[in-house]
Each structure stands twice: as C-alpha cells, then as structure tokens.
Amino acid sequence: MTAVASRPAATRLVDHFEYGLDAPICLTWELTYACNLACVHCLSSSGRRDPRELTTDECKALIDEFERMQIFYVNIGGGEPTVRPDFWELLDYAVAHHVGVKFSTNGFRITSERARQLAATDYVDVQVSLDGATAEVNDPIRGAGTYDAALRAMDNLRDAGMKDFKLSVVCTRDNIPQLDEFKKIADDHGAQLRLTRLRPAGRGADVWEDLHPLPHQQRELYDWLVAHGEGVLTGDSFFHLAAFGDALPGLNLCGAGRVVCLVDPVGDVYACPFAIHDNFLAGNIRDEGFKQVWQESALFRSLREPQTGGACTSCSAYDSCRGGCMAAKFFTGMPLDGPDPECVKGNAEFVSAGDRPAPSQDHSHRGTVRNAPVPVSIGRRRPPTTMCDESPVNAADLTPTGS
C-alpha cells in the first residue's frame, strides 16, 4: 500500500501510517445496530435495527470495492452481526472475494453446527465477547445469561477444531483483577486473549465514571501486558500506557482516518470505530463510494496532516503516547490536542473538561430486553443503606474501598 498524498520522507513504518495509506489496514464494518443484548457500555448504543441498513446487494457491492482496493480483511461487528438474516451469506461472499472476515459476537448464535462451518472456512476469525471471568462480573455489564452463552460458544468452537479464535474483553475496573483468569479461559479453549479499552462512547459514556480503570489499575494492566508479551492482543487500545515505559505491541498511534476507519450499517464512514459522532463523519458510501470517501474526504485529509499535539508536546512521554485516544478525549469533553483523560502522568487532572458531547444517534432498545443487564452493583464500592439494598452476590462485602 502507498500513501494517499505526498509526504515528507519517512524511515519508520509508523511515519508512513501517520500520513495515511491508500486503503485502511484496520477497517471495522458494523453490519447492523440490531442486537439481542443491551450491554451497558456499548459504544454504538446498539439495540434496534436501523431501517436504512445497507441491503444485501449493497453489502456485496461494498465487498467488491474492498477487493479492488486490496483490503485484506474487515472487522465485522454491530450490534450483533449474526442477527442479520444474510450474515452467513455475506461472510461466504467476502471470503470468496478474497476479503477475510473477523467478526465479533456475543455467542448466542454460535451453535455446534455454525462452529463446524466456521472451522471449515478459510480466512475467517471469530471474537467472542466476555467482560467478566465470572458470571458475577460479566452479567451485570452484558446481561443475564451472557457469561454462559459466551462459554458455550467457545466450547462449540473448540470442539469443532477452530484454532486461535479470540476471547475479547473490554477492560473495566471490575475485571482488571481477573486478567489471569481470562488468560486461563482463553488457553483452555485454544483461543487467544484480546484486551480492549473501555471508551466513553455510546452508552459507555453513561458508565465511564463507574467503570473505567482506576490509576493504579492502569499500571497493573501495563505491567501485566508487559509480562505476557505478544501472547495477548491489544491492537491500538492501550498506547496511552506507553508513557509508563516501553511501548506495548500494537500500532501505538491514533490511526483514525490514517489507517483506521468504520463503515456503519447505513453506509456512513467514520474516522474511528470509537467515535461514531457527526464530528467524525467523513461521508457515505451510497453517495460517493468507499474509495472516494477514504482517499478524498476533507476530514480524512485533515487527520493526515502533521499534528501539533498541543500542550502534550512538552511532556517527556509524548513520543510514546502521542497524546492518547482522540475518541476518549472527545467524549469526555477534553480538547483534542490535550492529554488523554486517563493520562498516566496525571496531566489530565490539570485540564478542565468541557461539556460532554451528546451522542449523534442512539439505537438502544426502547422496551424490555430478554437478556438485559441484571441490576446489581458489582463494583461501585459504595456501602448500602440497608442490607436489603445490597445485591446478594456482594452482601458479604459492605466496606467501601474508596472509588
């Protein structure tokens, strides 16, 4: 792949990435906003299907364009992609057209039969989402019965002979103590552990203050990742932690609009999978085609310009963390050229957050959800008013721990 525009001579691979490539190397495609769950931290506020979703033919035409652009694989998500009736048809079509597929799922529809189908299909990878190594931690976040569904799906994939599928975990202050347990679950299933960062996007903004890891847990996470080397995937989730010392494996750069983007269910193209907001909307594939949006949109061109880094450039760790995550800053009301809200140097404490942007869209369920998150306060660390106010799973631990 080559650059989309002229740039200064670069000697490091990351320098080429900074100015953008002629096709993304990490493309997320949300096939649907429909979901059978209502996870409290869902970054796309998924739940209800958007009636304007791309049709099957439009999806196939987009896959054809990916093939022409030599985009080697796409990360398919949602919502829950398997609820689309044509999901399996589109998966087969992508593979037949030399576009590999990595899709994320809550596991409810990964039956033994589907697992065998996936294990026999080339260029397909599966990520099963789980946000607690026990049901007591997972289900209050993802919904009642979701822990068992995810483990059942992983059992089915393992028994079908599928190797190196992914166990995908969003790190929260409640599951950071379970990192070793997550690794064991992955190892026991012949899977690979993938850790991602909680972002304050979508419904995640509503639970950010309660769920994002505390400062000492950021250090705990960094040390754990250093100890486990490249056996655990992180993508570009934790490059803000590089300020602790050595950079972690991964991109270690905000790739938004440079090597990363998102296509949503109605064909809108955003600079980042974690920034589904009008401010980061580059165009729509129905109007212009994906290639034109990627290579010509004014937003993407601006993101590929040299960035100043603002006040962060005076920090000794700037070359390591590059100011952190654009989406995390935006959705917490921080300036985009300021420090990450979880800056490990503590610099975010000295920056006043502005008004938090309201979401541009919300597809959350309007009624009762069968697997709605259970109403227990697993990690809020607040003493109950009375014994009856405390969840039975935490009744024995009534001492606040200072969060």
N, C-alpha and C positions, 0 to 999 in steps of 0.2 A: 504494500500500500504506500501511497505517496501523500504528500501534503496537499491540502485544497488550495493553498495560496503560497506565494513566495514568502520565505522567512530567512532569518539570519542562519549562517552555517551552524549546524549542531553536531556535536560529537557523541552526546549521550542519547540513549533511546528515549528517556523521559523528555528531553528537549524537543524531539520530533513530536511526541504526544502533545506537548504544551501548545503547539501551533495548529493542531488538528490534522486528521488524516482524511483521505478521500472517501472513506467508509468507516463507520464505527466498528470498534473491536469488542464492544460490550453493549449490545442492543437489547433492551427489555421491551417486550411486547405484551401489554395487558390485553388479553383476548376478550374479557368480559368484566364488568363490575358486579355481575351476579355472584352471590356466594351463599352457601348454606350455613355459614357461621357469621358471627358478629364480633370478631376479635377487638378488644378494647384499644389496641394500638395500631389498628390497620391504617397504613399510611395513605391509602387511596379511598378511605371511607367506603369500602365496598359493602354490598348487600343486595341492592336492586339492580336489575338489568337496565341498561340504557337502550331505549327503543331505536336509537340511531346507530347501533352497533354495525360495524362492517359486515357485509353479507359474506357468505361462503365464497362466492366468486371474487369479491373484492379482496378477501384474505389471500386467496390463491394468486391473484394478480400481484399483491404485495410480496408474496414469497418469490414470485418470478423476478421481481425487481431486486430483491435481496440476492438472488442467484446471479443476476447480471452484474451486480456490484461486488460480487465475491465476498459477501458476508457469510462467514463460515458457520456461524451458529447464532441462535437467538435464545434469550431467556424469556420463556413464556410464563406469564403469571396472570393475576387478576386482582380481585375476585378469586374464584376457584375455577380455573380453566376447564376442568373436566365436566362442569355442568353445561357447557355449550354442547348441544347435540352433535355438532360437526367437529368436535375437538379431535377425535381419533382420525377422522378423515383428513383434517388439516395437518396433523402430525405426520401421517404417512405421505402426504403430498410434499411436505417440506423435505423429508428425508429423501424422497425420490428425486428432488430437485437440488440435491447437494447442499442443503441448509440443515445443519444439525440443530437439534432441539434439546434445551434443558428446561424442564418445566417444574414449577413449584406447586405443591398440592398439600391439602390437609389430610389426605389419605383415605377419606371416606369411600372413594370410588375405586381405590386400587385393590380390586378383588384378586383372588388367586389366578383367575383367567387373564385379567388385564396384566398382572405381573408377569405371567409367562409370555404374553405378547410383547411387553416392553423388553424383557430379557433377550428376546429373539430379534429385536430390531436394532440395526446399526445406527450410530450417530444420535442416540437418544440417552439423555441422563435425566434422573429424577431427583428432586429435592423434597423431602418430607419435612414439613414444618412442625416443630415442637419447641415450646418455650418454657418447659419445666422438666427436670429429670424425674419428677414425681407428679402424679395427678394433682396433688395438693397445691403445687406451684403452677403447673401448666393450666389447669382447667379454669381458674379464676380469670385468666388472661384470654384464653382461646375459646372456652365454652365447655359445658358439661359433656363428658364422654370423649373429648377430643384427644386426651392422652391415650386412651385405649385404642382409638381409631388409628392414630399415628403408629403406635407399636404394632398393631395388626397389619397395617400396610407394609411396614418394614419387615415383618415376619414373612409376608407373602413375597416380597421382592427377594429376600434372602433365599427362601425355599425354591424360588423359580430360577435361582442361579445368577441373579443380577449382581454384578460386582461394582464396588466403588460408587454406588448411588450416594446421595448426600443426606445427612441429617442437618437441617438448617435451623439455627437457633438465633433469635433476637435477644441480645444481652440486656438484662434488666438487673436492678439492684436485688431482686429476689432470687435470680438464678445464677448470679456470679459465683456464689458458694458451691454450685453444683457442676462446675466445669469438668472435674474428674469423672463425675457420674455420667455426664453427656458423652464424654470420650469413650467410656466403657460401653454405653449403649450402642454407639456407632461401631466400635470394634467388634462387639458381639454379633452384629448384623453384617459384618463385612462392608460397612459403609464408611464414608469419610465425613468427619465433622466439619461443618461450616458455620462460623460465627459472624453475625452481622450486628451493626449498631442500631440501637433504637433512635429513630428520628422523630422530631416533634411535628410530623406532618399528618394530615388527615385527622382521624380520631386519636392518633398518637399525641397530638398537641394537648388533648384534654387530660392525658395521664402522664405527661412528660415530667412534671414536678414530682410525682409519686414514684415513677418507675425508672428514670434514668439513673445509671450507676453513680454512687457517691464518689468523691475524690479518692478516698483510699481504695475503693474498688477498681477505679481506673488503673491504679498502679498494680493491683492484684491481677487484673486482666492482662496488662502488659507483660508482667513477669511470667505469667502462665503461658502466654503466646510465645515469648522468647524461649522458654523451656521446651515447648513442644514443636518448635521449628516449623518446617514446611509440611508437617503431617496434618495440620489444621488449616483450612481455607478461611480467608477473611476478605478477599477481593480488595476493594479500596475503602473498607469500612472504618479502619482504625488508624489512618495516617496521622490523626491528631495526637496519637500516643507516641509518635516517633520522637517527640520532644523530651521523652524520658531518657533517650539514649539512641541505640542503633535502630534504624528503620526496620519495620516488620516486613515480611514477604508480602508482595502485592504492588499495586500501582503507586501508592504513596503520593498521590496527586489528585486534586479535584479534576476529574475528566469530563465534567459537564460541558456538552457541546463540542468537546475536542475529540474524545474517543468514546464517549458515553452519550446515550440518549434513550428516550422512551417513546413508544408509539402506544397510544391509549385505545380503548375499544372503538371509539368513533373516528379514529384516524388522526387525532391531534398528536403533534410531535413536540415533546418537551425536552428541555436540555438535560434533565436528570430524573431518574425514576423516583427520587425522593422529593422532588419539587414540582408536584402537579398543581400548578397555580398559573393564572393568566400572565404573571410577570415573566414566566419562563417558557411560554408557549411560542414556538418558532414557526408554526404553520400547520397545515392539514394535508394529508396525502391525497385526499379527494380533489383538492384544489390545484395542487402543484406536482404531486408525485413525491415519493420519499427522497429520491436522489437530489432533486432540486432544493427541497427543504434543508437537507443535510449540508449541501455544499454552498447554497446561496442565501440562506436566511440571514437577515440583519442581526438577529440575536446571536446566532452561532458565530458569525463573523466577529462580533464584538467580544465574545468569550475567548476567541482565539488570538486576540490582541495581547501584547505584553501587559501583565497585571502589575499594579504598583504594590499591592499588599498593605497599603495604608500604614498605620502605626505598628503593625506586626513586623515590618521590615527591620525595626530596630532591635527586635528580640533575637537573642543568640540562637534560638531554635527555629527561626523562620525557614531556613533552607531544608529543615527536616519535615515540618508540618504544613508549610505553605499557608498558614492561617486557618487551617481546618476546613470544615464542611460548609459549603455555601447554603445548603438547604437547612442545616441546623441553625445557622445564623439567621437566615431569613425568617423562619417560623418562630423564633424566639424574640424577634424584634431587634436583633443585633444588626449593626451595619455590616454590609457585605465585605468591606475592606478592614473589618475589625477582627478581634480574636474569636475563636470558636467558643460557644457557650460552655463547653467542657474543657477549656484550655487547661492543660495540666500544669502550666506555670502560674495559674491563678490570675492571669491578666483579664479574664472576662469579668472578674469581680469588680474591676475598676471602670467598667464601661456600663453606662446606664442603658438597659434595654428599652426600646421604644414600644409603641403599640404593636401587639402581635397581629399579623395579617389574618383576616378572616379567610377561610377556605373558599376557593372559587367554585367548588362543587361538592356535593355530599350525596352519596348513593346509599347511605345507611338504611337498614330496614326500618320501616315505619311501625311495624307491628311486632308481635311476639315471634321470636326465633327459637326453633326447636332446641338447638344446642347453644343457647345464649350463655355468656359467661355467668358463672354462679356468683351470687352476691356475698363473697367472703373477703375479708380484709387480710390477705395473707402477708402483706409486707409493709403495712402502713405504720407499724411500730407505735401505735397510739393506744394508751390504756383504755379499756371500755368503761362506759359509765356504770354499767352493771354487768354481772356475769352473763345475763341473757343477751346482752348486746354483742357478745363476742362469738365468732364462728366456732363451732365445735372443734375444728381442726387446730385451733390456736388457743383453746380455752386454758391450757396449762401454762401459757407464756403471756403473762399480763404486764411484764416490765418493759417500759419504753426504753429504746436504745438510742434515742437522740437524733432521729432523722427528721 
